[in-house]
Amino acid sequence: MQRWGIATVVAVVLLGVGAGATQAAPTWSVDDVVVSEGDSGTTQATFTITASGLSLLESASVDYATADATATAPSDYTTAADTATVQGVFGNTANVTVPVGGDTTPESDETFHLVLSNPSSGTIGDGTGQATIVNDDPPHLRVSSPHVSEKDGAAVFTVSLDGAAAVTAHYATADASAFAGSDYTAQSGTLSFSRTDTAKTVSVPLINDSALEGDETFNLQISNASGAASSGNDLTGTATIADDDAVVPLPTSGSTTGSSVTSDHSKPQIRLTRPKYARGTIVVSVTCPKTELLCRGTLTTFSKAKRHERRLGKATFVIAGGRTAVITTRISKRSLRLLRRAGKVSVRSYAVVRDAAGNVGTASAGALLRRVR
């Protein structure tokens, strides 16, 4: 019995293919790759070029070159351009490695391409491979500081990231010179960023009123951030609300209006609503009579609990004649703790007002607060 060696069988097969088979033209393609950039040095993005349908006896080649997309050479990767050769008997693929530079700068995930051209035989099918460089540096959070008018309806904060990552963070509004409940509506919640998100917005409704109160501010604060950098963040944005209520000008000397003002000796008869408690503040509406050009004054609120009287706070105002302003008095944390412990609390607000002619009037209003939270 005759024995055949492996080398002899391979030789016969190759000869048989060469003698009776027709070589098929290959179709060229290149795959996509994903690589993490690293913090330093380089990592390798390895593309696989495939010549599908290449026969065992055939040798073929194709040119390749890198091309920028959102990643650019040489800052993100090193350019490569050459010719890849595939020998059918050794398989129908060839590998191309491209160095990717590492850094510690947060950025978006970026891409570049490897493009095939000029095959020695066959045709190019999917001839563009994409490399995705995955950002592995935690990004920073930034909160914008919008400037809005009281009549705009809302202050919109933009919370942005400077790099790709899955990030979650809690947000909440906080009073400054503007107060929740009287100047804006408090908001809180959670923001969730995917790797493709660069910014989220938080809209805070504004409360429009007729009070002449000047520009006011409140904050949006970010906390409990997960997936973001541990330092270098800007976690507080400040919204500035520009007052849209026109200031009534004082009369000039020699004018008809001025004569009627200077001859006015009646006290301004302002009206106050009963004080109400709202989230750490006392809110009172003050109405300036239509007969006055303006009312300028102060509103002081006192509490009386178990025979002890305490001044809760003081606010100033300027109101045009015939207009009503919502005056908010901020309560200190110490006073607020005392009110909470007292249970039922009597409060009274006193207004001292001067009109355009200099006449002084007073008014007061009281209320019983059954429970302060």
C-alpha positions in Angstrom: 0.0 0.0 0.0 1.4 3.4 -1.1 1.6 6.1 1.6 1.3 9.8 0.7 3.0 12.5 2.7 1.2 15.8 3.7 3.6 17.9 1.6 2.8 15.6 -1.4 -1.0 16.0 -0.9 -0.7 19.8 -0.7 1.5 19.9 -3.8 -1.0 17.9 -5.7 -3.9 20.1 -4.6 -2.0 23.2 -5.6 -1.1 21.8 -8.9 -4.7 20.7 -9.4 -6.0 24.1 -8.7 -3.5 25.7 -10.9 -4.2 23.3 -13.8 -7.9 23.3 -13.9 -9.4 26.2 -11.9 -10.2 29.7 -12.9 -9.0 32.3 -10.4 -11.8 34.6 -9.0 -11.3 38.3 -8.7 -11.3 39.3 -5.0 -13.5 41.9 -3.3 -11.6 44.1 -0.9 -13.0 45.4 2.5 -11.7 46.8 5.8 -13.3 46.5 9.2 -14.1 49.0 11.9 -12.1 49.2 15.2 -12.6 50.7 18.6 -9.7 51.7 20.8 -9.4 53.5 24.2 -7.0 56.4 23.9 -5.1 55.9 27.2 -3.5 58.6 29.3 0.0 58.6 27.8 2.1 57.0 25.1 0.3 55.3 22.3 -2.1 52.4 21.8 -2.7 50.6 18.5 -5.8 50.7 16.3 -5.5 47.5 14.3 -7.5 47.4 11.0 -8.1 44.0 9.2 -8.1 44.2 5.4 -9.8 41.3 3.7 -9.7 40.1 0.1 -12.8 37.9 -0.2 -12.7 35.3 -3.0 -8.9 35.3 -3.4 -7.7 31.9 -4.6 -5.0 29.9 -2.9 -2.4 30.6 -5.7 -3.2 34.2 -6.1 -1.3 37.1 -4.6 -2.9 40.6 -4.6 -2.3 44.0 -3.1 -4.2 47.2 -2.3 -3.2 50.7 -1.2 -4.4 52.2 2.0 -4.2 55.6 3.8 -5.6 57.1 6.9 -8.0 60.1 6.7 -9.2 62.6 9.4 -12.8 62.7 10.6 -13.4 64.2 14.0 -10.0 63.0 15.1 -7.1 64.7 13.4 -3.4 63.8 12.7 -0.9 64.1 14.3 -2.6 65.3 17.5 -4.9 62.3 17.9 -3.2 59.6 15.8 -0.2 59.0 13.5 -0.9 59.0 9.7 -0.3 55.8 7.8 -0.2 55.1 4.0 1.3 52.1 2.3 0.4 48.9 0.3 -1.0 45.8 1.9 -0.3 42.5 0.2 -2.4 39.3 0.6 -1.1 35.8 -0.4 -4.0 33.3 -0.8 -2.2 30.3 0.5 -1.5 32.1 3.7 -5.0 33.4 4.1 -6.9 36.3 2.6 -6.3 39.0 5.3 -3.7 41.6 6.2 -3.5 43.8 9.3 -2.6 47.5 9.5 -1.8 49.1 12.8 -2.2 52.9 13.4 -0.7 54.5 16.6 -3.3 56.5 18.7 -1.9 59.1 21.1 -2.9 59.1 24.8 -3.7 62.2 26.9 -5.5 63.3 30.0 -7.7 65.9 28.4 -11.5 65.2 28.5 -13.0 65.3 25.0 -15.6 63.7 22.8 -15.2 60.2 21.3 -13.4 60.8 18.0 -13.1 58.9 14.7 -10.7 58.6 11.8 -10.7 56.4 8.7 -8.6 53.9 6.8 -9.4 54.1 3.1 -8.5 51.4 0.5 -7.7 52.2 -3.2 -5.9 50.9 -6.3 -6.3 47.1 -5.9 -3.9 45.1 -8.1 -6.9 42.8 -8.9 -10.6 42.6 -8.0 -12.8 45.4 -6.8 -13.2 47.4 -3.6 -16.4 46.7 -1.7 -16.6 48.3 1.8 -13.3 50.1 1.4 -13.5 52.6 4.3 -12.9 51.4 7.9 -13.6 53.6 10.9 -11.6 53.8 14.1 -13.3 55.1 17.1 -11.1 56.6 19.8 -12.9 56.3 23.1 -12.4 59.1 25.6 -11.4 57.6 29.0 -10.9 60.9 30.9 -13.7 62.0 33.2 -15.3 65.3 32.0 -16.0 68.5 33.8 -19.4 70.0 34.5 -20.2 73.6 33.8 -23.4 75.6 34.6 -24.3 78.7 32.7 -25.4 82.0 34.3 -28.4 83.3 32.2 -29.5 86.9 32.2 -33.3 87.3 31.7 -36.1 89.8 32.0 -38.8 89.2 34.6 -41.3 89.0 31.7 -39.4 86.2 29.8 -41.3 83.5 31.6 -38.3 81.3 32.5 -34.6 81.3 33.2 -32.9 78.6 31.2 -29.6 77.2 32.6 -27.3 75.1 30.4 -25.4 72.3 32.1 -22.6 71.2 29.8 -19.8 68.5 29.7 -16.4 68.9 28.0 -16.0 65.2 27.3 -17.8 62.0 26.5 -19.0 59.9 29.5 -22.1 58.6 31.1 -22.8 61.2 33.8 -25.6 61.7 36.3 -26.0 64.7 38.6 -28.6 66.2 40.9 -29.7 69.9 40.5 -31.7 72.3 42.7 -32.4 76.0 42.7 -31.3 78.1 45.7 -32.3 81.6 46.8 -30.0 84.6 46.6 -31.7 88.1 46.4 -34.6 86.4 44.5 -36.8 84.1 46.5 -38.6 80.9 45.5 -42.4 81.3 45.6 -42.3 85.1 45.0 -39.7 85.6 42.2 -39.4 82.1 40.7 -40.6 78.6 41.1 -38.2 76.2 42.8 -36.9 73.3 40.7 -34.9 70.1 41.5 -34.2 66.8 39.8 -31.6 64.6 38.1 -29.7 65.1 34.8 -28.5 62.0 32.9 -25.9 62.4 30.1 -25.1 59.7 27.6 -21.7 59.5 25.8 -23.1 61.5 22.9 -24.7 64.3 25.1 -22.7 67.5 25.5 -25.4 69.6 27.3 -28.7 69.5 29.1 -31.0 72.5 30.0 -32.9 73.3 33.2 -35.8 75.7 32.8 -36.9 77.6 35.9 -40.3 79.4 35.7 -40.2 83.1 36.7 -43.0 84.9 38.6 -43.8 88.2 37.0 -45.0 91.0 39.3 -45.4 94.8 39.3 -43.0 95.5 42.1 -40.2 97.9 41.5 -37.5 95.8 43.0 -34.3 96.1 40.9 -32.3 93.2 39.5 -32.4 90.0 41.5 -30.5 86.7 41.4 -30.9 83.0 42.3 -28.7 80.0 41.8 -28.8 76.5 40.2 -26.6 74.2 42.1 -25.2 70.8 40.9 -24.4 68.0 43.4 -23.8 64.2 43.7 -22.2 64.0 40.3 -21.3 60.5 39.1 -19.0 59.9 36.2 -17.6 63.5 36.2 -14.2 64.7 37.2 -13.7 65.1 41.0 -12.3 68.7 40.6 -12.2 71.6 38.2 -16.0 71.7 37.9 -18.2 74.8 37.9 -21.2 73.5 39.8 -23.2 76.8 40.4 -24.9 79.0 37.9 -26.5 82.4 38.8 -29.5 83.7 37.0 -30.0 87.4 37.0 -33.6 88.6 36.7 -33.9 92.1 35.3 -36.9 94.0 36.7 -39.3 95.0 33.9 -41.4 97.4 35.9 -40.9 101.0 34.9 -39.7 103.5 37.5 -42.1 106.5 37.7 -40.0 109.7 37.4 -40.3 112.3 40.1 -41.9 115.6 38.9 -39.5 118.4 37.9 -39.7 121.8 39.4 -41.9 124.2 37.4 -44.1 121.5 35.9 -47.8 121.3 36.3 -47.5 117.9 37.8 -44.9 119.3 40.2 -47.3 122.0 41.4 -50.0 119.5 42.2 -47.6 117.3 44.0 -46.1 120.0 46.2 -49.5 121.2 47.1 -50.6 117.7 48.2 -50.6 117.4 52.0 -52.6 114.2 52.4 -51.1 111.0 53.7 -50.8 108.1 51.3 -53.5 105.5 52.1 -51.7 102.3 51.1 -53.3 98.9 51.6 -51.7 95.7 52.8 -52.8 92.1 52.5 -52.5 89.7 55.4 -49.0 88.3 55.8 -48.5 84.8 54.4 -45.7 82.3 55.0 -43.9 80.8 52.0 -40.8 78.7 52.2 -38.8 80.7 54.7 -40.3 84.1 53.8 -43.2 86.4 54.7 -45.1 87.6 51.7 -47.3 90.8 51.8 -48.9 92.6 48.8 -48.8 96.4 49.0 -51.0 98.6 46.9 -50.2 102.3 46.2 -53.4 104.4 45.7 -54.2 105.7 42.2 -54.2 109.2 43.6 -50.5 109.0 44.3 -47.6 109.4 41.8 -45.6 106.8 43.8 -45.2 105.2 47.2 -41.7 104.7 48.6 -41.3 103.0 52.0 -40.3 100.1 54.2 -42.2 97.0 55.4 -41.2 95.5 58.7 -42.6 92.2 60.0 -42.8 91.1 63.6 -43.8 87.9 65.2 -45.3 87.3 68.7 -45.1 83.8 70.1 -45.8 83.1 73.8 -45.5 86.8 74.8 -42.1 87.2 73.0 -42.0 89.6 70.1 -39.3 89.3 67.5 -38.5 91.3 64.4 -38.5 88.9 61.5 -37.2 91.2 58.8 -37.4 94.4 56.8 -37.8 95.1 53.1 -37.9 98.4 51.1 -40.1 99.2 48.1 -41.0 101.8 45.5 -44.4 101.4 43.8 -46.1 103.4 41.1 -49.5 104.9 41.8 -52.3 102.4 41.2 -49.9 99.4 41.2 -49.6 96.5 43.6 -46.2 95.0 44.6 -45.5 91.7 46.3 -43.0 92.3 49.0 -41.0 89.4 50.3 -39.2 89.4 53.6 -36.6 86.8 54.2 -36.6 85.1 57.6 -33.2 84.2 59.2 -32.6 80.6 60.0 -32.5 81.3 63.7 -35.8 83.0 63.7 -37.3 80.3 61.5 -36.3 77.6 64.0 -37.9 79.6 66.8 -41.2 80.0 64.8 -41.3 76.3 64.1 -40.9 75.4 67.8 -43.6 77.9 68.8 -46.5 76.3 66.9 -49.1 79.0 66.4 -47.5 82.3 65.6 -49.0 85.8 65.3 -47.3 88.0 62.8 -47.9 91.6 61.9 -46.4 93.7 59.1 -46.0 97.5 59.4 -45.5 99.8 56.4 -44.2 103.3 56.6 -44.7 105.1 53.3 -43.7 108.5 51.8 -45.4 109.8 48.7 -43.9 112.0 46.0 -44.8 115.2 48.0 -43.1 113.9 51.1 -46.2 113.0 53.0 -45.9 110.0 55.3 -48.5 107.4 55.9 -48.6 104.1 57.7 -50.5 100.8 57.5 -50.4 97.4 59.1 -51.9 93.9 58.7 -51.7 90.8 60.8 -52.3 87.1 60.5 -52.1 83.9 62.6 -49.7 81.3 61.2 -50.9 78.0 62.5 -47.9 76.0 61.4 -44.5 77.1 60.1 -42.5 74.5 58.2 
